[in-house]
Amino acid sequence: MPAHVSDLCGPVSGVALSRRAALRLAASGVSALATVVLAGCDIRLEDDAPDLPLLERKSIPDEAALVSAVRLVTGLGQQAGRIPGASATVARLAGNHLTQATVLRARLTSAGVPNHVIDAPATSPTAGASTSGPPAPAVSAPPAVTQEQLAAAESAATTAVLGDLGTVSTPNRAVLVAVAAACGAAAAELGAPVSWAASDPLPTIAAAQLLAETRSVGWAFQVVAAQTAADTRAAAVATMTTLSARADELATMGATTPPPLAYVLPFPVTTPEAAGRLATTVMTRLVAAGLGPLPLVLHDSSALTTLVRFQVASVSLARTWGVAPGPFPGMTYP
């Protein structure tokens, strides 16, 4: 044994190593030498050694609201997938919710929030429970969902997201407002429109922005009605009536700017086909502009509900003209 080992640990049980034993020990490798040294030093591991303290993770801004939204839209997508013989509408809604969940989850994980925090905690057996006895029954598949149940869930999700918006910071505000509008439009499409709570009017400048866009789209539908016939013309006239009522409501919020003397069409409209394309174009524009006034609405104002209500109406009206509702109406993917 090397001298320094002897100095540190003393003789091992008072037995000296012969030359042959020393050679055999050297041939056995480092692990055997370590075993002898540890035995000589009487070193052992402590079973009751304390765990090292873990650093607590600091929550990111809006974490609770974003996590809640991920769980909501994930659940809606799962419900849509459990409707037997689901229609193309339900399949589209399921895809929209999957996109919403993916985008919102990415916002969280990119900021350092672990997936196990985002996902709802799974139910687990009680610690220390006995494993004896008959085997547990097999877990059955989730029950089927009706379209009416999904509609009610979409409506409830709209209300839930709106309830979190008062404390959400600016960077995440628009995306959650868009999710609320998407869920509200889905509820309306499935036959269970949201029962909107009483809310404050939009600020005058915000109402003026929406009024200008509403008047422009309403004028375009005069052209659509003039270039079409029968059912299409009747639908165009009905849309003009809806937009006129919307303009009147916005005007009551102080938006009194007079309309321009004329509007410019995005392209010539002289045929029914061009009129149909005009309807789709201006409706797409109406939805895209729906969240433009958001920065003008105070964070703690119930006027947020008013803005979402207008956006839901825009999405629903645009759908009747072939504009499929997207996962984030009024904004591009964050």
Summary of the structure (lengths in Angstrom):
residues: 334
radius of gyration: 33.3
end to end distance: 68.1
largest distance: 112.9
contacts: 925
relative contact order: 0.11
helix: 59%
strand: 0%
